[in-house]
Amino acid sequence: MELCRVALECERRAAEFRELAESSSRSDRIYFLELEQHWLHLACVYYQANVAVHAHGCMAIDESSDDSNSSGHSVH
């Protein structure tokens, strides 16, 4: 859940830079739009990390109920 909160904060920061870009001169606008894109990219990274963590958690639960050792061979 913490990763989603960070991603949302990144999106909030991106929106701030979008607003700055809309009220800036052309040269500053480009700079602020680039910053917006960086924050959006970072948000995507956090969302993807969150998905990976949850997928890994589900795999760990599935593996714990499996009768195989770490090599995938049956322990019976």
Backbone hydrogen bonds, N-H to C=O, Kabsch-Sander energy under -0.5 kcal/mol:
donor,donor_aa,acceptor,acceptor_aa,energy
5,R,1,M,-1.8
6,V,2,E,-2.1
7,A,3,L,-2.3
8,L,4,C,-2.5
9,E,5,R,-2.0
10,C,6,V,-2.2
11,E,7,A,-2.2
12,R,8,L,-2.1
13,R,9,E,-2.3
14,A,10,C,-2.3
15,A,11,E,-2.2
16,E,12,R,-1.8
17,F,13,R,-2.0
18,R,14,A,-2.1
19,E,15,A,-2.3
20,L,16,E,-2.2
21,A,17,F,-2.3
22,E,18,R,-2.0
23,S,19,E,-0.9
23,S,20,L,-0.7
24,S,21,A,-1.3
29,R,25,S,-2.9
30,I,26,R,-2.0
31,Y,27,S,-1.4
32,F,28,D,-2.8
33,L,29,R,-2.7
34,E,30,I,-2.1
35,L,31,Y,-2.1
36,E,32,F,-2.4
37,Q,33,L,-2.2
38,H,34,E,-2.1
39,W,35,L,-2.3
40,L,36,E,-2.4
41,H,37,Q,-2.5
42,L,38,H,-2.3
43,A,39,W,-2.2
44,C,40,L,-2.1
45,V,41,H,-2.1
46,Y,42,L,-2.2
47,Y,43,A,-2.5
48,Q,44,C,-2.7
49,A,45,V,-2.5
50,N,46,Y,-2.2
51,V,47,Y,-2.1
52,A,48,Q,-2.5
53,V,49,A,-2.7
54,H,50,N,-2.3
55,A,51,V,-2.6
56,H,52,A,-2.6
57,G,53,V,-2.2
58,C,54,H,-2.1
59,M,55,A,-2.2
60,A,56,H,-2.5
61,I,57,G,-1.7
62,D,58,C,-2.4
63,E,59,M,-3.0
64,S,60,A,-1.7
65,S,61,I,-0.9
65,S,62,D,-0.6
66,D,63,E,-1.0
69,N,73,H,-2.6
72,G,69,N,-2.1
75,V,67,D,-2.2
